[in-house]
Amino acid sequence: MLNDMTLLTTEELSERIKYDPRTIRDRLKDSVLLEGTHYIRPFGGRKILFLWEAIRDDMGKASNHSLAIPMARGGAAHG
């Protein structure tokens, strides 16, 4: 699975989704972006690598609905 994934640092992800790296670390990680689904910690360390395709696909699912907000368990809140 990981062979097909693009791994991004927090800074690289922030450039793609237009959120500040601090917001990603403090607010999105572990609430919207889940470990094992959207990011990994290689070798159990502190470094976080985000799985771009998983994040992009979940963002795409949410954008198919008007005013949808992606939820932690894969659903979407419709506004």
N, CA, C and O atoms as a MOPAC input file, in Angstrom:
PM7 MOZYME 1SCF
protein

 N      0.81900 1    -1.19800 1     0.00000 1
 C      0.00000 1     0.00000 1     0.00000 1
 C      0.85800 1     1.25700 1     0.00000 1
 O      0.61100 1     2.16000 1    -0.79900 1
 N      1.85900 1     1.34200 1     0.87100 1
 C      2.68400 1     2.54500 1     0.96000 1
 C      3.52200 1     2.77700 1    -0.28800 1
 O      3.92600 1     3.90800 1    -0.55800 1
 N      3.78900 1     1.71800 1    -1.05600 1
 C      4.58100 1     1.89300 1    -2.27600 1
 C      3.89200 1     2.80400 1    -3.27400 1
 O      4.55600 1     3.47400 1    -4.06500 1
 N      2.56200 1     2.83700 1    -3.24400 1
 C      1.79700 1     3.64800 1    -4.18700 1
 C      1.47300 1     5.03000 1    -3.64500 1
 O      0.85100 1     5.83300 1    -4.34000 1
 N      1.88400 1     5.32100 1    -2.41800 1
 C      1.51800 1     6.57300 1    -1.76500 1
 C      2.61900 1     7.61900 1    -1.87000 1
 O      3.80700 1     7.29700 1    -1.85700 1
 N      2.20200 1     8.87300 1    -1.97400 1
 C      3.11500 1     9.99600 1    -1.91200 1
 C      3.18400 1    10.45300 1    -0.46800 1
 O      2.16900 1    10.84000 1     0.11100 1
 N      4.37000 1    10.41000 1     0.11500 1
 C      4.55900 1    10.80900 1     1.50200 1
 C      4.97800 1    12.27500 1     1.55500 1
 O      5.89400 1    12.69500 1     0.84800 1
 N      4.29400 1    13.05200 1     2.40400 1
 C      4.55400 1    14.48500 1     2.51800 1
 C      4.86100 1    14.85700 1     3.95600 1
 O      4.29700 1    14.28800 1     4.89100 1
 N      5.75100 1    15.80800 1     4.12400 1
 C      5.97000 1    16.38700 1     5.44800 1
 C      4.81000 1    17.34300 1     5.74800 1
 O      3.99400 1    17.62800 1     4.87000 1
 N      4.74100 1    17.82400 1     6.96300 1
 C      3.69000 1    18.76900 1     7.33900 1
 C      3.77400 1    20.02800 1     6.47800 1
 O      2.75000 1    20.55700 1     6.04600 1
 N      4.98100 1    20.50200 1     6.23200 1
 C      5.16200 1    21.71100 1     5.42600 1
 C      4.71300 1    21.48300 1     3.98200 1
 O      4.08200 1    22.36000 1     3.39100 1
 N      5.02700 1    20.32900 1     3.41100 1
 C      4.61300 1    20.02800 1     2.04000 1
 C      3.09400 1    19.90100 1     1.94400 1
 O      2.48700 1    20.36900 1     0.98100 1
 N      2.48200 1    19.26800 1     2.94400 1
 C      1.02500 1    19.15500 1     2.95800 1
 C      0.38600 1    20.53000 1     3.07300 1
 O     -0.62600 1    20.79900 1     2.42600 1
 N      0.96600 1    21.40200 1     3.88900 1
 C      0.39500 1    22.73500 1     4.06800 1
 C      0.38200 1    23.51700 1     2.76000 1
 O     -0.53100 1    24.30800 1     2.52200 1
 N      1.37800 1    23.30600 1     1.91400 1
 C      1.41100 1    23.97200 1     0.60600 1
 C      0.28900 1    23.46600 1    -0.29300 1
 O     -0.28000 1    24.23100 1    -1.07200 1
 N     -0.02700 1    22.18700 1    -0.18600 1
 C     -1.05600 1    21.60100 1    -1.05600 1
 C     -2.47200 1    21.92200 1    -0.61000 1
 O     -3.33900 1    22.16400 1    -1.45000 1
 N     -2.72700 1    21.92900 1     0.69900 1
 C     -4.10100 1    22.14500 1     1.16400 1
 C     -4.32500 1    23.56100 1     1.69600 1
 O     -5.42700 1    23.89000 1     2.13600 1
 N     -3.29800 1    24.39100 1     1.65800 1
 C     -3.39300 1    25.81700 1     2.01900 1
 C     -3.81100 1    26.04200 1     3.47200 1
 O     -4.58600 1    26.94900 1     3.77700 1
 N     -3.28500 1    25.20400 1     4.35500 1
 C     -3.42800 1    25.40800 1     5.79600 1
 C     -2.04200 1    25.61700 1     6.37200 1
 O     -1.06900 1    25.06200 1     5.86000 1
 N     -1.93700 1    26.40200 1     7.42200 1
 C     -0.67600 1    26.61700 1     8.10700 1
 C     -0.20300 1    25.29900 1     8.73000 1
 O     -1.02300 1    24.54100 1     9.25000 1
 N      1.10400 1    25.01100 1     8.68600 1
 C      1.60400 1    23.76600 1     9.29100 1
 C      1.19900 1    23.61000 1    10.75900 1
 O      0.92900 1    22.49800 1    11.21400 1
 N      1.15600 1    24.69800 1    11.48400 1
 C      0.76100 1    24.64200 1    12.89200 1
 C     -0.69700 1    24.20400 1    13.04200 1
 O     -1.02900 1    23.44500 1    13.95300 1
 N     -1.56400 1    24.68100 1    12.15100 1
 C     -2.96800 1    24.28200 1    12.17100 1
 C     -3.10000 1    22.79400 1    11.88500 1
 O     -3.89800 1    22.10300 1    12.51800 1
 N     -2.32700 1    22.30800 1    10.94500 1
 C     -2.35700 1    20.87800 1    10.62600 1
 C     -1.95500 1    20.06400 1    11.84800 1
 O     -2.63200 1    19.09900 1    12.20300 1
 N     -0.86400 1    20.44600 1    12.48700 1
 C     -0.37300 1    19.70400 1    13.65500 1
 C     -1.30300 1    19.81900 1    14.85700 1
 O     -1.54700 1    18.83000 1    15.54800 1
 N     -1.82700 1    21.02600 1    15.11400 1
 C     -2.58600 1    21.27100 1    16.33900 1
 C     -4.07800 1    20.98200 1    16.22600 1
 O     -4.69700 1    20.57400 1    17.20900 1
 N     -4.66100 1    21.18200 1    15.06000 1
 C     -6.11400 1    21.07900 1    14.94600 1
 C     -6.59400 1    19.93000 1    14.06800 1
 O     -7.59600 1    19.29300 1    14.39300 1
 N     -5.90300 1    19.64900 1    12.96200 1
 C     -6.38400 1    18.62400 1    12.03800 1
 C     -5.89000 1    17.22600 1    12.39000 1
 O     -6.62300 1    16.24600 1    12.25400 1
 N     -4.63800 1    17.14200 1    12.84500 1
 C     -4.05800 1    15.83900 1    13.17100 1
 C     -4.81000 1    15.24400 1    14.35200 1
 O     -5.02500 1    15.90900 1    15.36500 1
 N     -5.20300 1    14.00100 1    14.21200 1
 C     -5.92700 1    13.22600 1    15.21800 1
 C     -7.38300 1    13.64000 1    15.40200 1
 O     -8.06600 1    13.08200 1    16.26100 1
 N     -7.87400 1    14.59000 1    14.63000 1
 C     -9.30600 1    14.87000 1    14.64500 1
 C     -9.88900 1    14.60600 1    13.25900 1
 O    -10.86100 1    13.86300 1    13.12600 1
 N     -9.30400 1    15.20400 1    12.23900 1
 C     -9.72500 1    14.97200 1    10.85600 1
 C     -8.74200 1    14.02900 1    10.16600 1
 O     -9.15000 1    13.11800 1     9.44600 1
 N     -7.46900 1    14.24700 1    10.38300 1
 C     -6.42700 1    13.40900 1     9.79900 1
 C     -6.01300 1    12.36100 1    10.82800 1
 O     -5.50000 1    12.69800 1    11.89500 1
 N     -6.23800 1    11.09700 1    10.50300 1
 C     -6.06200 1    10.01600 1    11.46600 1
 C     -4.79400 1     9.21900 1    11.19400 1
 O     -4.44000 1     8.95000 1    10.04600 1
 N     -4.11800 1     8.84900 1    12.28000 1
 C     -2.91500 1     8.02900 1    12.16100 1
 C     -3.28800 1     6.66900 1    11.59200 1
 O     -4.27200 1     6.06000 1    12.01200 1
 N     -2.50200 1     6.20000 1    10.64100 1
 C     -2.75500 1     4.92700 1     9.98400 1
 C     -3.62500 1     5.05900 1     8.75000 1
 O     -3.57000 1     4.20900 1     7.86200 1
 N     -4.42400 1     6.10900 1     8.68100 1
 C     -5.26700 1     6.37400 1     7.51400 1
 C     -4.69400 1     7.51000 1     6.68400 1
 O     -4.51800 1     7.37500 1     5.47400 1
 N     -4.40200 1     8.63100 1     7.33700 1
 C     -3.92600 1     9.83300 1     6.65300 1
 C     -2.45600 1    10.14200 1     6.91700 1
 O     -1.84000 1    10.89900 1     6.16800 1
 N     -1.89700 1     9.57100 1     7.96200 1
 C     -0.47600 1     9.79900 1     8.23700 1
 C      0.11400 1     8.61400 1     8.98800 1
 O     -0.59300 1     7.80800 1     9.59300 1
 N      1.44400 1     8.54400 1     8.92400 1
 C      2.19000 1     7.49900 1     9.62500 1
 C      3.34000 1     8.13400 1    10.38700 1
 O      3.74400 1     9.26500 1    10.11400 1
 N      3.85000 1     7.38800 1    11.33900 1
 C      5.05400 1     7.76700 1    12.07900 1
 C      6.09100 1     6.68400 1    11.79200 1
 O      6.08200 1     5.63400 1    12.43400 1
 N      6.99500 1     6.93300 1    10.82000 1
 C      7.97100 1     5.89800 1    10.47800 1
 C      8.83700 1     5.51600 1    11.67400 1
 O      9.32200 1     6.38400 1    12.39900 1
 N      9.02500 1     4.23100 1    11.87200 1
 C      9.87200 1     3.68800 1    12.93000 1
 C      9.42400 1     4.12700 1    14.31900 1
 O     10.23500 1     4.14500 1    15.24400 1
 N      8.15200 1     4.48300 1    14.48600 1
 C      7.63100 1     4.86900 1    15.78400 1
 C      8.18400 1     6.16600 1    16.33400 1
 O      8.08000 1     6.42600 1    17.53300 1
 N      8.76900 1     6.98300 1    15.47600 1
 C      9.39400 1     8.22500 1    15.92300 1
 C      8.45100 1     9.40300 1    15.97800 1
 O      7.23200 1     9.26000 1    15.87400 1
 N      9.04700 1    10.57300 1    16.14400 1
 C      8.26900 1    11.80600 1    16.23400 1
 C      7.87900 1    12.34600 1    14.86400 1
 O      6.87400 1    13.04500 1    14.73500 1
 N      8.66400 1    12.02800 1    13.84300 1
 C      8.40600 1    12.55100 1    12.50800 1
 C      7.08100 1    12.00800 1    11.98000 1
 O      6.76600 1    10.83200 1    12.15800 1
 N      6.31600 1    12.87200 1    11.33500 1
 C      5.02800 1    12.50300 1    10.76400 1
 C      5.12000 1    12.65400 1     9.25500 1
 O      5.59200 1    13.67400 1     8.75400 1
 N      4.67000 1    11.64100 1     8.53500 1
 C      4.57200 1    11.70100 1     7.08400 1
 C      3.12000 1    11.48100 1     6.69000 1
 O      2.50000 1    10.49100 1     7.08000 1
 N      2.59100 1    12.40900 1     5.91700 1
 C      1.19600 1    12.36100 1     5.50400 1
 C      1.06600 1    11.60900 1     4.18700 1
 O      1.92200 1    11.72200 1     3.30900 1
 N     -0.00400 1    10.84500 1     4.05800 1
 C     -0.28400 1    10.04000 1     2.86700 1
 C     -1.18700 1    10.86000 1     1.95100 1
 O     -2.39700 1    10.93800 1     2.16500 1
 N     -0.59100 1    11.46800 1     0.93000 1
 C     -1.30600 1    12.42800 1     0.10000 1
 C     -2.54500 1    11.83600 1    -0.55900 1
 O     -3.60800 1    12.45600 1    -0.53000 1
 N     -2.43400 1    10.65200 1    -1.14900 1
 C     -3.56700 1    10.08100 1    -1.87000 1
 C     -4.76500 1     9.84900 1    -0.94900 1
 O     -5.90300 1    10.07900 1    -1.35700 1
 N     -4.53200 1     9.40100 1     0.27200 1
 C     -5.62300 1     9.17800 1     1.22500 1
 C     -6.29800 1    10.50000 1     1.58400 1
 O     -7.52400 1    10.57200 1     1.66200 1
 N     -5.50900 1    11.53000 1     1.80000 1
 C     -6.06300 1    12.84500 1     2.14300 1
 C     -6.82100 1    13.41600 1     0.94900 1
 O     -7.93600 1    13.91600 1     1.09500 1
 N     -6.21600 1    13.34000 1    -0.22300 1
 C     -6.85400 1    13.85900 1    -1.43500 1
 C     -8.17400 1    13.15200 1    -1.71000 1
 O     -9.16500 1    13.79600 1    -2.05400 1
 N     -8.19200 1    11.82700 1    -1.56100 1
 C     -9.41600 1    11.07300 1    -1.83200 1
 C    -10.52000 1    11.45000 1    -0.84600 1
 O    -11.67700 1    11.59300 1    -1.24300 1
 N    -10.18100 1    11.61300 1     0.42400 1
 C    -11.18400 1    12.01100 1     1.41600 1
 C    -11.67800 1    13.42400 1     1.17300 1
 O    -12.85700 1    13.70900 1     1.38100 1
 N    -10.79600 1    14.31400 1     0.73500 1
 C    -11.21200 1    15.67500 1     0.40700 1
 C    -12.14300 1    15.65500 1    -0.79500 1
 O    -13.10800 1    16.41800 1    -0.85000 1
 N    -11.85700 1    14.78600 1    -1.75500 1
 C    -12.70100 1    14.65500 1    -2.94300 1
 C    -14.09000 1    14.16200 1    -2.61400 1
 O    -15.07200 1    14.62900 1    -3.19000 1
 N    -14.18300 1    13.20900 1    -1.67800 1
 C    -15.49300 1    12.70200 1    -1.25400 1
 C    -16.32000 1    13.82000 1    -0.64600 1
 O    -17.51500 1    13.94300 1    -0.91600 1
 N    -15.67900 1    14.62600 1     0.17000 1
 C    -16.39700 1    15.71800 1     0.83400 1
 C    -16.79800 1    16.79800 1    -0.15500 1
 O    -17.84900 1    17.41700 1     0.00400 1
 N    -15.97400 1    17.03700 1    -1.18300 1
 C    -16.28300 1    18.10800 1    -2.12300 1
 C    -17.40800 1    17.73100 1    -3.08200 1
 O    -17.93800 1    18.60200 1    -3.77100 1
 N    -17.78400 1    16.45500 1    -3.14300 1
 C    -18.90200 1    16.04500 1    -3.97900 1
 C    -20.23600 1    16.49400 1    -3.39300 1
 O    -21.26000 1    16.44900 1    -4.07500 1
 N    -20.23000 1    16.92300 1    -2.14500 1
 C    -21.42400 1    17.40400 1    -1.47200 1
 C    -21.25200 1    18.89700 1    -1.23700 1
 O    -20.17400 1    19.34300 1    -0.84300 1
 N    -22.29100 1    19.66200 1    -1.47200 1
 C    -22.16200 1    21.09300 1    -1.23400 1
 C    -22.02300 1    21.36700 1     0.25700 1
 O    -22.78400 1    20.84100 1     1.06900 1
 N    -21.07300 1    22.17200 1     0.59900 1
 C    -20.79700 1    22.57400 1     1.96800 1
 C    -20.57400 1    21.39400 1     2.91300 1
 O    -20.96600 1    21.45500 1     4.07900 1
 N    -19.95400 1    20.33100 1     2.42700 1
 C    -19.69300 1    19.16600 1     3.26500 1
 C    -18.35300 1    19.31800 1     3.97000 1
 O    -17.37700 1    19.77800 1     3.37700 1
 N    -18.31300 1    18.93200 1     5.22700 1
 C    -17.09100 1    18.96900 1     6.02100 1
 C    -16.70300 1    17.53300 1     6.31700 1
 O    -17.49900 1    16.79500 1     6.89800 1
 N    -15.47600 1    17.10500 1     5.92600 1
 C    -15.09000 1    15.71700 1     6.19700 1
 C    -14.99100 1    15.46500 1     7.69900 1
 O    -14.46600 1    16.28800 1     8.44900 1
 N    -15.50000 1    14.32500 1     8.11800 1
 C    -15.49800 1    13.95600 1     9.52600 1
 C    -14.45100 1    12.87500 1     9.78700 1
 O    -14.00900 1    12.19500 1     8.86000 1
 N    -14.06500 1    12.72200 1    11.02300 1
 C    -12.96900 1    11.84000 1    11.40100 1
 C    -13.18800 1    10.39400 1    10.99500 1
 O    -12.22400 1     9.71700 1    10.63800 1
 N    -14.40300 1     9.90000 1    11.03400 1
 C    -14.65600 1     8.49600 1    10.71000 1
 C    -15.03400 1     8.26200 1     9.26200 1
 O    -15.56000 1     7.20200 1     8.92300 1
 N    -14.77500 1     9.23500 1     8.40500 1
 C    -14.97900 1     9.05000 1     6.97700 1
 C    -16.27500 1     9.61600 1     6.43100 1
 O    -16.45000 1     9.66700 1     5.21400 1
 N    -17.16700 1    10.03300 1     7.27100 1
 C    -18.42000 1    10.62200 1     6.79600 1
 C    -18.22800 1    12.09300 1     6.47300 1
 O    -17.09900 1    12.57800 1     6.40900 1
 N    -19.31800 1    12.79300 1     6.27100 1
 C    -19.25700 1    14.21700 1     5.98500 1
 C    -20.44900 1    14.90400 1     6.64700 1
 O    -21.55800 1    14.36900 1     6.66600 1
 N    -20.20500 1    16.08800 1     7.18600 1
 C    -21.26500 1    16.91300 1     7.75400 1
 C    -21.71500 1    17.88600 1     6.66300 1
 O    -20.89300 1    18.57400 1     6.05700 1
 N    -22.98800 1    17.93600 1     6.42700 1
 C    -23.51800 1    18.80000 1     5.37100 1
 C    -24.09300 1    20.07100 1     5.98400 1
 O    -24.93500 1    20.02900 1     6.88100 1
 N    -23.60500 1    21.21900 1     5.46600 1
 C    -23.98500 1    22.49500 1     6.06400 1
 C    -25.17100 1    23.13900 1     5.52900 1
 O    -25.54800 1    24.21700 1     5.98700 1

